[in-house]
Amino acid sequence: MALLDHLGITVDDLERGRAQFHPVLTALGYRSGGEDDHSISWNNGDETEIILYAWDEDSGPHRHGRVGWQHLAWAMDSRDEVDRLHAVALDAGWTAVRDPKEYPRYSDRYYASFVEDADGIRIEFMYNPPREQA
């Protein structure tokens, strides 16, 4: 199976993007990587990298539900971790789309929150433990 190597996200303001993404990504275990005038990156100690790119034209924010980016979900080890990462994101200036709660329509174990940055980039923190074996 091919693994994700990197994810590039274009933001309207690179420094605002840093202020919003850095606390969340470091709380998820990513480390600061390289940067230049047009990009900032974080990595997970492996090859996987998340890169923010500066947009050099006035584009306006992304609108959820339109063709293109939907959201990126990170699997957490517990409900407490979902709550913690949600709080980290809010403290970093993200907006709560949906506060942490159960989502029985996905499974009877699914617990998640959704946040958006200032550019409309949506991420999810989710916990969905395997069904216990009988």
A tleap script that builds the chain and sets N, CA, C and O, in Angstrom:
source leaprc.protein.ff14SB
mol = sequence {
  NMET ALA LEU LEU ASP HIE LEU GLY ILE THR
  VAL ASP ASP LEU GLU ARG GLY ARG ALA GLN
  PHE HIE PRO VAL LEU THR ALA LEU GLY TYR
  ARG SER GLY GLY GLU ASP ASP HIE SER ILE
  SER TRP ASN ASN GLY ASP GLU THR GLU ILE
  ILE LEU TYR ALA TRP ASP GLU ASP SER GLY
  PRO HIE ARG HIE GLY ARG VAL GLY TRP GLN
  HIE LEU ALA TRP ALA MET ASP SER ARG ASP
  GLU VAL ASP ARG LEU HIE ALA VAL ALA LEU
  ASP ALA GLY TRP THR ALA VAL ARG ASP PRO
  LYS GLU TYR PRO ARG TYR SER ASP ARG TYR
  TYR ALA SER PHE VAL GLU ASP ALA ASP GLY
  ILE ARG ILE GLU PHE MET TYR ASN PRO PRO
  ARG GLU GLN CALA
}
set mol.1.N position { 0.839 -1.173 0.000 }
set mol.1.CA position { 0.000 0.000 0.000 }
set mol.1.C position { 0.885 1.237 0.000 }
set mol.1.O position { 1.860 1.313 0.747 }
set mol.2.N position { 0.547 2.185 -0.825 }
set mol.2.CA position { 1.288 3.443 -0.856 }
set mol.2.C position { 0.928 4.277 0.369 }
set mol.2.O position { -0.233 4.323 0.777 }
set mol.3.N position { 1.913 4.926 0.944 }
set mol.3.CA position { 1.701 5.773 2.109 }
set mol.3.C position { 1.736 7.233 1.701 }
set mol.3.O position { 2.371 7.600 0.713 }
set mol.4.N position { 1.049 8.058 2.473 }
set mol.4.CA position { 1.059 9.488 2.226 }
set mol.4.C position { 2.471 10.019 2.458 }
set mol.4.O position { 3.045 9.803 3.526 }
set mol.5.N position { 3.025 10.702 1.483 }
set mol.5.CA position { 4.352 11.274 1.610 }
set mol.5.C position { 4.269 12.704 2.146 }
set mol.5.O position { 4.978 13.061 3.087 }
set mol.6.N position { 3.407 13.512 1.548 }
set mol.6.CA position { 3.252 14.881 2.023 }
set mol.6.C position { 1.888 15.422 1.630 }
set mol.6.O position { 1.239 14.924 0.709 }
set mol.7.N position { 1.478 16.434 2.338 }
set mol.7.CA position { 0.228 17.124 2.064 }
set mol.7.C position { 0.542 18.602 1.971 }
set mol.7.O position { 1.072 19.179 2.920 }
set mol.8.N position { 0.229 19.219 0.862 }
set mol.8.CA position { 0.444 20.642 0.676 }
set mol.8.C position { -0.868 21.392 0.798 }
set mol.8.O position { -1.871 20.997 0.205 }
set mol.9.N position { -0.865 22.467 1.561 }
set mol.9.CA position { -2.058 23.281 1.778 }
set mol.9.C position { -1.689 24.732 1.487 }
set mol.9.O position { -0.733 25.258 2.057 }
set mol.10.N position { -2.434 25.369 0.613 }
set mol.10.CA position { -2.205 26.777 0.312 }
set mol.10.C position { -3.035 27.625 1.267 }
set mol.10.O position { -4.228 27.386 1.453 }
set mol.11.N position { -2.389 28.616 1.865 }
set mol.11.CA position { -3.071 29.528 2.789 }
set mol.11.C position { -2.923 30.955 2.282 }
set mol.11.O position { -1.992 31.276 1.544 }
set mol.12.N position { -3.852 31.797 2.690 }
set mol.12.CA position { -3.849 33.185 2.246 }
set mol.12.C position { -2.738 33.993 2.918 }
set mol.12.O position { -2.162 34.888 2.300 }
set mol.13.N position { -2.436 33.680 4.178 }
set mol.13.CA position { -1.428 34.417 4.944 }
set mol.13.C position { -0.531 33.389 5.636 }
set mol.13.O position { -0.975 32.692 6.549 }
set mol.14.N position { 0.714 33.295 5.210 }
set mol.14.CA position { 1.629 32.264 5.712 }
set mol.14.C position { 1.877 32.381 7.210 }
set mol.14.O position { 1.905 31.364 7.903 }
set mol.15.N position { 2.055 33.577 7.722 }
set mol.15.CA position { 2.304 33.735 9.163 }
set mol.15.C position { 1.070 33.398 9.998 }
set mol.15.O position { 1.186 32.797 11.066 }
set mol.16.N position { -0.103 33.780 9.514 }
set mol.16.CA position { -1.332 33.382 10.206 }
set mol.16.C position { -1.479 31.860 10.153 }
set mol.16.O position { -1.897 31.237 11.129 }
set mol.17.N position { -1.133 31.269 9.011 }
set mol.17.CA position { -1.165 29.816 8.883 }
set mol.17.C position { -0.240 29.154 9.885 }
set mol.17.O position { -0.608 28.161 10.512 }
set mol.18.N position { 0.966 29.703 10.040 }
set mol.18.CA position { 1.910 29.172 11.028 }
set mol.18.C position { 1.305 29.247 12.435 }
set mol.18.O position { 1.358 28.282 13.197 }
set mol.19.N position { 0.732 30.404 12.763 }
set mol.19.CA position { 0.165 30.598 14.102 }
set mol.19.C position { -0.972 29.613 14.381 }
set mol.19.O position { -1.160 29.197 15.524 }
set mol.20.N position { -1.720 29.242 13.363 }
set mol.20.CA position { -2.827 28.321 13.570 }
set mol.20.C position { -2.400 26.853 13.467 }
set mol.20.O position { -2.857 26.025 14.255 }
set mol.21.N position { -1.541 26.523 12.515 }
set mol.21.CA position { -1.164 25.122 12.318 }
set mol.21.C position { -0.094 24.639 13.296 }
set mol.21.O position { -0.152 23.494 13.746 }
set mol.22.N position { 0.867 25.473 13.630 }
set mol.22.CA position { 1.980 25.012 14.460 }
set mol.22.C position { 1.533 24.387 15.790 }
set mol.22.O position { 1.976 23.280 16.095 }
set mol.23.N position { 0.683 25.035 16.595 }
set mol.23.CA position { 0.284 24.410 17.863 }
set mol.23.C position { -0.441 23.080 17.668 }
set mol.23.O position { -0.251 22.143 18.443 }
set mol.24.N position { -1.268 23.003 16.636 }
set mol.24.CA position { -2.014 21.766 16.384 }
set mol.24.C position { -1.075 20.656 15.922 }
set mol.24.O position { -1.125 19.542 16.443 }
set mol.25.N position { -0.224 20.955 14.950 }
set mol.25.CA position { 0.675 19.921 14.428 }
set mol.25.C position { 1.675 19.454 15.471 }
set mol.25.O position { 1.962 18.259 15.541 }
set mol.26.N position { 2.217 20.355 16.287 }
set mol.26.CA position { 3.155 19.916 17.325 }
set mol.26.C position { 2.424 19.093 18.390 }
set mol.26.O position { 3.000 18.158 18.946 }
set mol.27.N position { 1.165 19.429 18.678 }
set mol.27.CA position { 0.385 18.614 19.627 }
set mol.27.C position { 0.103 17.226 19.067 }
set mol.27.O position { -0.103 16.277 19.823 }
set mol.28.N position { 0.095 17.108 17.738 }
set mol.28.CA position { -0.091 15.812 17.081 }
set mol.28.C position { 1.227 15.049 16.937 }
set mol.28.O position { 1.236 13.916 16.457 }
set mol.29.N position { 2.341 15.663 17.349 }
set mol.29.CA position { 3.628 14.983 17.290 }
set mol.29.C position { 4.497 15.358 16.108 }
set mol.29.O position { 5.557 14.759 15.924 }
set mol.30.N position { 4.092 16.320 15.304 }
set mol.30.CA position { 4.911 16.769 14.181 }
set mol.30.C position { 5.976 17.744 14.677 }
set mol.30.O position { 5.791 18.426 15.685 }
set mol.31.N position { 7.092 17.798 13.952 }
set mol.31.CA position { 8.187 18.712 14.280 }
set mol.31.C position { 8.340 19.727 13.164 }
set mol.31.O position { 8.038 19.448 12.004 }
set mol.32.N position { 8.812 20.904 13.528 }
set mol.32.CA position { 9.087 21.923 12.517 }
set mol.32.C position { 10.113 21.389 11.537 }
set mol.32.O position { 11.080 20.732 11.921 }
set mol.33.N position { 9.890 21.679 10.278 }
set mol.33.CA position { 10.815 21.273 9.220 }
set mol.33.C position { 11.432 22.510 8.613 }
set mol.33.O position { 11.814 23.438 9.326 }
set mol.34.N position { 11.530 22.525 7.313 }
set mol.34.CA position { 12.127 23.659 6.635 }
set mol.34.C position { 11.118 24.763 6.360 }
set mol.34.O position { 9.906 24.581 6.467 }
set mol.35.N position { 11.672 25.916 6.001 }
set mol.35.CA position { 10.816 27.025 5.579 }
set mol.35.C position { 11.602 27.965 4.690 }
set mol.35.O position { 12.830 28.032 4.750 }
set mol.36.N position { 10.866 28.691 3.862 }
set mol.36.CA position { 11.439 29.745 3.050 }
set mol.36.C position { 10.387 30.838 2.931 }
set mol.36.O position { 9.423 30.854 3.696 }
set mol.37.N position { 10.557 31.741 1.991 }
set mol.37.CA position { 9.613 32.855 1.853 }
set mol.37.C position { 8.218 32.413 1.417 }
set mol.37.O position { 7.256 33.164 1.577 }
set mol.38.N position { 8.099 31.215 0.871 }
set mol.38.CA position { 6.834 30.779 0.285 }
set mol.38.C position { 6.245 29.526 0.918 }
set mol.38.O position { 5.171 29.083 0.513 }
set mol.39.N position { 6.929 28.943 1.910 }
set mol.39.CA position { 6.396 27.710 2.498 }
set mol.39.C position { 6.968 27.460 3.893 }
set mol.39.O position { 8.042 27.942 4.250 }
set mol.40.N position { 6.210 26.691 4.658 }
set mol.40.CA position { 6.619 26.234 5.992 }
set mol.40.C position { 6.227 24.759 6.075 }
set mol.40.O position { 5.159 24.376 5.598 }
set mol.41.N position { 7.078 23.932 6.675 }
set mol.41.CA position { 6.737 22.516 6.752 }
set mol.41.C position { 6.931 21.942 8.155 }
set mol.41.O position { 7.679 22.477 8.973 }
set mol.42.N position { 6.239 20.852 8.398 }
set mol.42.CA position { 6.360 20.043 9.611 }
set mol.42.C position { 6.434 18.599 9.161 }
set mol.42.O position { 5.893 18.239 8.116 }
set mol.43.N position { 7.111 17.760 9.960 }
set mol.43.CA position { 7.178 16.343 9.622 }
set mol.43.C position { 6.963 15.512 10.874 }
set mol.43.O position { 7.064 16.007 11.996 }
set mol.44.N position { 6.666 14.244 10.660 }
set mol.44.CA position { 6.387 13.347 11.783 }
set mol.44.C position { 7.588 12.492 12.167 }
set mol.44.O position { 7.432 11.463 12.825 }
set mol.45.N position { 8.781 12.908 11.764 }
set mol.45.CA position { 9.990 12.148 12.072 }
set mol.45.C position { 10.282 11.099 11.022 }
set mol.45.O position { 11.387 10.557 10.985 }
set mol.46.N position { 9.331 10.805 10.181 }
set mol.46.CA position { 9.489 9.889 9.056 }
set mol.46.C position { 9.623 10.732 7.804 }
set mol.46.O position { 10.267 11.782 7.799 }
set mol.47.N position { 9.016 10.258 6.772 }
set mol.47.CA position { 9.013 10.978 5.506 }
set mol.47.C position { 7.774 11.848 5.344 }
set mol.47.O position { 7.757 12.733 4.489 }
set mol.48.N position { 6.735 11.615 6.148 }
set mol.48.CA position { 5.482 12.341 5.970 }
set mol.48.C position { 5.625 13.790 6.398 }
set mol.48.O position { 6.112 14.090 7.488 }
set mol.49.N position { 5.191 14.683 5.517 }
set mol.49.CA position { 5.378 16.105 5.738 }
set mol.49.C position { 4.076 16.844 5.424 }
set mol.49.O position { 3.348 16.488 4.497 }
set mol.50.N position { 3.804 17.871 6.213 }
set mol.50.CA position { 2.698 18.776 5.938 }
set mol.50.C position { 3.317 20.128 5.632 }
set mol.50.O position { 4.123 20.645 6.406 }
set mol.51.N position { 2.932 20.697 4.495 }
set mol.51.CA position { 3.544 21.931 4.013 }
set mol.51.C position { 2.460 22.984 3.791 }
set mol.51.O position { 1.458 22.728 3.124 }
set mol.52.N position { 2.674 24.156 4.351 }
set mol.52.CA position { 1.822 25.304 4.047 }
set mol.52.C position { 2.518 26.134 2.984 }
set mol.52.O position { 3.709 26.429 3.090 }
set mol.53.N position { 1.767 26.507 1.960 }
set mol.53.CA position { 2.284 27.350 0.890 }
set mol.53.C position { 1.574 28.698 0.921 }
set mol.53.O position { 0.375 28.775 1.191 }
set mol.54.N position { 2.320 29.746 0.643 }
set mol.54.CA position { 1.744 31.086 0.568 }
set mol.54.C position { 1.079 31.270 -0.786 }
set mol.54.O position { 1.633 30.893 -1.818 }
set mol.55.N position { -0.103 31.848 -0.771 }
set mol.55.CA position { -0.789 32.205 -2.006 }
set mol.55.C position { -0.393 33.617 -2.346 }
set mol.55.O position { -0.397 34.473 -1.462 }
set mol.56.N position { -0.057 33.897 -3.568 }
set mol.56.CA position { 0.429 35.231 -3.905 }
set mol.56.C position { -0.594 36.078 -4.643 }
set mol.56.O position { -0.245 37.098 -5.237 }
set mol.57.N position { -1.849 35.664 -4.610 }
set mol.57.CA position { -2.933 36.462 -5.161 }
set mol.57.C position { -4.058 36.476 -4.138 }
set mol.57.O position { -4.081 35.639 -3.235 }
set mol.58.N position { -4.973 37.394 -4.260 }
set mol.58.CA position { -6.110 37.446 -3.347 }
set mol.58.C position { -7.139 36.422 -3.802 }
set mol.58.O position { -7.801 36.618 -4.821 }
set mol.59.N position { -7.277 35.347 -3.065 }
set mol.59.CA position { -8.153 34.265 -3.493 }
set mol.59.C position { -9.397 34.108 -2.635 }
set mol.59.O position { -10.387 33.537 -3.093 }
set mol.60.N position { -9.374 34.598 -1.412 }
set mol.60.CA position { -10.495 34.391 -0.504 }
set mol.60.C position { -10.432 33.025 0.128 }
set mol.60.O position { -9.677 32.168 -0.330 }
set mol.61.N position { -11.205 32.801 1.165 }
set mol.61.CA position { -11.140 31.523 1.879 }
set mol.61.C position { -11.782 30.375 1.103 }
set mol.61.O position { -12.626 30.588 0.232 }
set mol.62.N position { -11.370 29.181 1.431 }
set mol.62.CA position { -11.992 27.974 0.897 }
set mol.62.C position { -13.402 27.867 1.468 }
set mol.62.O position { -13.641 28.250 2.613 }
set mol.63.N position { -14.323 27.355 0.686 }
set mol.63.CA position { -15.680 27.142 1.181 }
set mol.63.C position { -15.954 25.656 1.248 }
set mol.63.O position { -15.962 24.963 0.230 }
set mol.64.N position { -16.177 25.173 2.462 }
set mol.64.CA position { -16.449 23.755 2.696 }
set mol.64.C position { -17.662 23.320 1.877 }
set mol.64.O position { -18.652 24.045 1.778 }
set mol.65.N position { -17.570 22.140 1.299 }
set mol.65.CA position { -18.671 21.589 0.525 }
set mol.65.C position { -18.563 21.828 -0.970 }
set mol.65.O position { -19.298 21.222 -1.750 }
set mol.66.N position { -17.657 22.703 -1.375 }
set mol.66.CA position { -17.436 22.918 -2.801 }
set mol.66.C position { -16.457 21.864 -3.308 }
set mol.66.O position { -15.837 21.158 -2.513 }
set mol.67.N position { -16.321 21.759 -4.595 }
set mol.67.CA position { -15.393 20.797 -5.183 }
set mol.67.C position { -13.988 21.097 -4.672 }
set mol.67.O position { -13.567 22.253 -4.637 }
set mol.68.N position { -13.274 20.060 -4.282 }
set mol.68.CA position { -11.919 20.206 -3.761 }
set mol.68.C position { -11.823 19.662 -2.350 }
set mol.68.O position { -12.478 18.683 -1.992 }
set mol.69.N position { -11.010 20.304 -1.577 }
set mol.69.CA position { -10.729 19.882 -0.198 }
set mol.69.C position { -12.020 19.673 0.587 }
set mol.69.O position { -12.907 20.525 0.542 }
set mol.70.N position { -12.142 18.561 1.304 }
set mol.70.CA position { -13.264 18.287 2.195 }
set mol.70.C position { -12.784 18.491 3.623 }
set mol.70.O position { -13.120 19.492 4.254 }
set mol.71.N position { -12.003 17.551 4.135 }
set mol.71.CA position { -11.349 17.718 5.432 }
set mol.71.C position { -10.322 16.607 5.611 }
set mol.71.O position { -10.338 15.605 4.897 }
set mol.72.N position { -9.440 16.801 6.566 }
set mol.72.CA position { -8.426 15.820 6.927 }
set mol.72.C position { -8.710 15.386 8.351 }
set mol.72.O position { -8.893 16.232 9.226 }
set mol.73.N position { -8.751 14.096 8.603 }
set mol.73.CA position { -9.062 13.582 9.936 }
set mol.73.C position { -7.850 12.888 10.539 }
set mol.73.O position { -7.178 12.096 9.880 }
set mol.74.N position { -7.583 13.199 11.804 }
set mol.74.CA position { -6.542 12.517 12.560 }
set mol.74.C position { -7.204 11.613 13.580 }
set mol.74.O position { -8.081 12.044 14.329 }
set mol.75.N position { -6.777 10.343 13.606 }
set mol.75.CA position { -7.288 9.371 14.571 }
set mol.75.C position { -6.558 9.544 15.896 }
set mol.75.O position { -5.330 9.481 15.951 }
set mol.76.N position { -7.307 9.757 16.940 }
set mol.76.CA position { -6.768 9.941 18.284 }
set mol.76.C position { -6.883 8.629 19.060 }
set mol.76.O position { -7.644 7.738 18.682 }
set mol.77.N position { -6.117 8.521 20.150 }
set mol.77.CA position { -6.111 7.313 20.959 }
set mol.77.C position { -7.222 7.265 22.000 }
set mol.77.O position { -7.438 6.226 22.623 }
set mol.78.N position { -7.936 8.386 22.200 }
set mol.78.CA position { -8.992 8.421 23.214 }
set mol.78.C position { -9.889 9.632 22.989 }
set mol.78.O position { -9.553 10.547 22.238 }
set mol.79.N position { -11.023 9.614 23.651 }
set mol.79.CA position { -11.907 10.786 23.636 }
set mol.79.C position { -11.207 11.985 24.267 }
set mol.79.O position { -11.359 13.116 23.806 }
set mol.80.N position { -10.440 11.727 25.325 }
set mol.80.CA position { -9.710 12.818 25.983 }
set mol.80.C position { -8.756 13.499 25.007 }
set mol.80.O position { -8.594 14.718 25.054 }
set mol.81.N position { -8.121 12.728 24.120 }
set mol.81.CA position { -7.219 13.303 23.129 }
set mol.81.C position { -7.988 14.139 22.107 }
set mol.81.O position { -7.499 15.180 21.669 }
set mol.82.N position { -9.182 13.696 21.724 }
set mol.82.CA position { -10.027 14.503 20.839 }
set mol.82.C position { -10.307 15.843 21.510 }
set mol.82.O position { -10.150 16.899 20.897 }
set mol.83.N position { -10.725 15.793 22.779 }
set mol.83.CA position { -11.032 17.015 23.525 }
set mol.83.C position { -9.802 17.916 23.637 }
set mol.83.O position { -9.899 19.132 23.472 }
set mol.84.N position { -8.650 17.313 23.918 }
set mol.84.CA position { -7.417 18.087 24.086 }
set mol.84.C position { -7.020 18.784 22.790 }
set mol.84.O position { -6.722 19.978 22.798 }
set mol.85.N position { -7.013 18.054 21.676 }
set mol.85.CA position { -6.625 18.652 20.400 }
set mol.85.C position { -7.634 19.702 19.955 }
set mol.85.O position { -7.256 20.707 19.354 }
set mol.86.N position { -8.893 19.482 20.238 }
set mol.86.CA position { -9.912 20.486 19.923 }
set mol.86.C position { -9.596 21.783 20.669 }
set mol.86.O position { -9.652 22.863 20.082 }
set mol.87.N position { -9.265 21.681 21.952 }
set mol.87.CA position { -8.927 22.861 22.758 }
set mol.87.C position { -7.653 23.538 22.247 }
set mol.87.O position { -7.586 24.766 22.199 }
set mol.88.N position { -6.639 22.748 21.864 }
set mol.88.CA position { -5.401 23.315 21.308 }
set mol.88.C position { -5.728 24.125 20.053 }
set mol.88.O position { -5.235 25.240 19.880 }
set mol.89.N position { -6.559 23.560 19.185 }
set mol.89.CA position { -6.918 24.253 17.949 }
set mol.89.C position { -7.657 25.559 18.246 }
set mol.89.O position { -7.352 26.590 17.645 }
set mol.90.N position { -8.614 25.527 19.155 }
set mol.90.CA position { -9.357 26.750 19.487 }
set mol.90.C position { -8.428 27.807 20.056 }
set mol.90.O position { -8.548 28.987 19.724 }
set mol.91.N position { -7.497 27.390 20.917 }
set mol.91.CA position { -6.528 28.331 21.488 }
set mol.91.C position { -5.630 28.941 20.404 }
set mol.91.O position { -5.133 30.056 20.563 }
set mol.92.N position { -5.424 28.210 19.310 }
set mol.92.CA position { -4.573 28.690 18.218 }
set mol.92.C position { -5.355 29.512 17.192 }
set mol.92.O position { -4.798 29.929 16.177 }
set mol.93.N position { -6.632 29.743 17.452 }
set mol.93.CA position { -7.408 30.591 16.562 }
set mol.93.C position { -8.301 29.877 15.568 }
set mol.93.O position { -8.937 30.525 14.736 }
set mol.94.N position { -8.363 28.542 15.637 }
set mol.94.CA position { -9.281 27.802 14.782 }
set mol.94.C position { -10.703 28.047 15.290 }
set mol.94.O position { -10.899 28.402 16.452 }
set mol.95.N position { -11.682 27.859 14.423 }
set mol.95.CA position { -13.092 28.006 14.780 }
set mol.95.C position { -13.722 26.630 14.897 }
set mol.95.O position { -13.519 25.772 14.038 }
set mol.96.N position { -14.486 26.421 15.960 }
set mol.96.CA position { -15.189 25.148 16.120 }
set mol.96.C position { -16.328 25.075 15.102 }
set mol.96.O position { -17.186 25.956 15.049 }
set mol.97.N position { -16.320 24.023 14.305 }
set mol.97.CA position { -17.429 23.741 13.394 }
set mol.97.C position { -18.413 22.834 14.129 }
set mol.97.O position { -19.625 23.041 14.089 }
set mol.98.N position { -17.865 21.836 14.793 }
set mol.98.CA position { -18.651 20.934 15.640 }
set mol.98.C position { -17.799 20.587 16.852 }
set mol.98.O position { -16.700 20.049 16.720 }
set mol.99.N position { -18.318 20.901 18.033 }
set mol.99.CA position { -17.620 20.559 19.265 }
set mol.99.C position { -17.555 19.043 19.411 }
set mol.99.O position { -18.324 18.331 18.765 }
set mol.100.N position { -16.645 18.532 20.254 }
set mol.100.CA position { -16.531 17.082 20.425 }
set mol.100.C position { -17.863 16.459 20.854 }
set mol.100.O position { -18.517 16.922 21.788 }
set mol.101.N position { -18.238 15.404 20.145 }
set mol.101.CA position { -19.468 14.683 20.479 }
set mol.101.C position { -19.463 13.326 19.788 }
set mol.101.O position { -18.600 13.041 18.958 }
set mol.102.N position { -20.432 12.498 20.139 }
set mol.102.CA position { -20.592 11.189 19.512 }
set mol.102.C position { -21.286 11.350 18.160 }
set mol.102.O position { -22.127 12.230 17.976 }
set mol.103.N position { -20.919 10.486 17.230 }
set mol.103.CA position { -21.528 10.451 15.905 }
set mol.103.C position { -22.016 9.036 15.624 }
set mol.103.O position { -21.356 8.282 14.909 }
set mol.104.N position { -23.168 8.669 16.182 }
set mol.104.CA position { -23.661 7.302 16.010 }
set mol.104.C position { -23.986 6.950 14.559 }
set mol.104.O position { -24.071 5.770 14.219 }
set mol.105.N position { -24.170 7.951 13.699 }
set mol.105.CA position { -24.442 7.631 12.291 }
set mol.105.C position { -23.222 7.004 11.621 }
set mol.105.O position { -23.362 6.304 10.618 }
set mol.106.N position { -22.005 7.251 12.172 }
set mol.106.CA position { -20.794 6.624 11.649 }
set mol.106.C position { -20.561 5.275 12.311 }
set mol.106.O position { -20.315 4.279 11.631 }
set mol.107.N position { -20.639 5.243 13.638 }
set mol.107.CA position { -20.599 3.987 14.404 }
set mol.107.C position { -21.004 4.343 15.834 }
set mol.107.O position { -21.008 5.514 16.216 }
set mol.108.N position { -21.338 3.334 16.604 }
set mol.108.CA position { -21.740 3.588 17.995 }
set mol.108.C position { -20.543 3.935 18.877 }
set mol.108.O position { -20.712 4.183 20.071 }
set mol.109.N position { -19.326 3.954 18.301 }
set mol.109.CA position { -18.107 4.272 19.045 }
set mol.109.C position { -17.436 5.555 18.571 }
set mol.109.O position { -16.423 5.971 19.134 }
set mol.110.N position { -17.992 6.182 17.542 }
set mol.110.CA position { -17.345 7.317 16.881 }
set mol.110.C position { -17.548 8.590 17.689 }
set mol.110.O position { -18.678 8.969 17.997 }
set mol.111.N position { -16.430 9.254 18.032 }
set mol.111.CA position { -16.428 10.498 18.799 }
set mol.111.C position { -15.477 11.442 18.080 }
set mol.111.O position { -14.340 11.070 17.787 }
set mol.112.N position { -15.927 12.665 17.791 }
set mol.112.CA position { -15.089 13.541 16.969 }
set mol.112.C position { -15.426 15.009 17.179 }
set mol.112.O position { -16.463 15.363 17.741 }
set mol.113.N position { -14.505 15.855 16.704 }
set mol.113.CA position { -14.731 17.295 16.623 }
set mol.113.C position { -14.197 17.772 15.284 }
set mol.113.O position { -13.346 17.127 14.671 }
set mol.114.N position { -14.709 18.913 14.840 }
set mol.114.CA position { -14.292 19.517 13.575 }
set mol.114.C position { -13.966 20.979 13.818 }
set mol.114.O position { -14.703 21.680 14.512 }
set mol.115.N position { -12.853 21.443 13.244 }
set mol.115.CA position { -12.447 22.843 13.350 }
set mol.115.C position { -12.016 23.343 11.973 }
set mol.115.O position { -11.635 22.559 11.105 }
set mol.116.N position { -12.084 24.676 11.788 }
set mol.116.CA position { -11.615 25.297 10.553 }
set mol.116.C position { -10.658 26.422 10.885 }
set mol.116.O position { -10.827 27.123 11.882 }
set mol.117.N position { -9.639 26.592 10.031 }
set mol.117.CA position { -8.729 27.725 10.194 }
set mol.117.C position { -9.331 28.957 9.515 }
set mol.117.O position { -10.443 28.899 8.991 }
set mol.118.N position { -8.608 30.049 9.527 }
set mol.118.CA position { -9.107 31.303 8.967 }
set mol.118.C position { -9.337 31.234 7.458 }
set mol.118.O position { -10.061 32.062 6.906 }
set mol.119.N position { -8.724 30.251 6.785 }
set mol.119.CA position { -8.898 30.088 5.345 }
set mol.119.C position { -9.960 29.060 4.987 }
set mol.119.O position { -10.132 28.729 3.814 }
set mol.120.N position { -10.673 28.553 5.988 }
set mol.120.CA position { -11.719 27.571 5.729 }
set mol.120.C position { -11.213 26.148 5.591 }
set mol.120.O position { -11.962 25.273 5.156 }
set mol.121.N position { -9.949 25.890 5.955 }
set mol.121.CA position { -9.401 24.536 5.914 }
set mol.121.C position { -9.948 23.791 7.129 }
set mol.121.O position { -9.762 24.229 8.265 }
set mol.122.N position { -10.616 22.677 6.893 }
set mol.122.CA position { -11.276 21.929 7.967 }
set mol.122.C position { -10.483 20.678 8.314 }
set mol.122.O position { -10.042 19.938 7.434 }
set mol.123.N position { -10.310 20.455 9.615 }
set mol.123.CA position { -9.718 19.210 10.096 }
set mol.123.C position { -10.622 18.604 11.157 }
set mol.123.O position { -11.428 19.289 11.787 }
set mol.124.N position { -10.464 17.317 11.332 }
set mol.124.CA position { -11.250 16.543 12.299 }
set mol.124.C position { -10.292 15.805 13.215 }
set mol.124.O position { -9.259 15.297 12.778 }
set mol.125.N position { -10.647 15.752 14.491 }
set mol.125.CA position { -9.980 14.882 15.454 }
set mol.125.C position { -11.010 13.829 15.812 }
set mol.125.O position { -12.111 14.169 16.247 }
set mol.126.N position { -10.677 12.552 15.638 }
set mol.126.CA position { -11.681 11.515 15.838 }
set mol.126.C position { -11.126 10.327 16.615 }
set mol.126.O position { -9.933 10.026 16.576 }
set mol.127.N position { -12.034 9.668 17.318 }
set mol.127.CA position { -11.711 8.447 18.053 }
set mol.127.C position { -12.793 7.438 17.695 }
set mol.127.O position { -13.981 7.696 17.883 }
set mol.128.N position { -12.376 6.297 17.183 }
set mol.128.CA position { -13.307 5.235 16.795 }
set mol.128.C position { -12.652 3.889 17.085 }
set mol.128.O position { -12.138 3.230 16.182 }
set mol.129.N position { -12.676 3.486 18.363 }
set mol.129.CA position { -11.986 2.253 18.732 }
set mol.129.C position { -12.643 1.035 18.069 }
set mol.129.O position { -13.830 1.067 17.744 }
set mol.130.N position { -11.872 -0.026 17.872 }
set mol.130.CA position { -12.452 -1.234 17.271 }
set mol.130.C position { -13.514 -1.815 18.182 }
set mol.130.O position { -13.450 -1.687 19.405 }
set mol.131.N position { -14.495 -2.456 17.560 }
set mol.131.CA position { -15.541 -3.141 18.319 }
set mol.131.C position { -14.876 -4.260 19.112 }
set mol.131.O position { -14.031 -4.990 18.593 }
set mol.132.N position { -15.264 -4.381 20.355 }
set mol.132.CA position { -14.667 -5.434 21.207 }
set mol.132.C position { -15.071 -6.807 20.695 }
set mol.132.O position { -16.213 -7.038 20.297 }
set mol.133.N position { -14.107 -7.703 20.718 }
set mol.133.CA position { -14.354 -9.075 20.277 }
set mol.133.C position { -15.092 -9.843 21.371 }
set mol.133.O position { -14.770 -9.709 22.552 }
set mol.134.N position { -16.064 -10.631 20.986 }
set mol.134.CA position { -16.838 -11.422 21.970 }
set mol.134.C position { -16.116 -12.688 22.335 }
set mol.134.O position { -16.613 -13.472 23.143 }
savepdb mol mol.pdb
quit
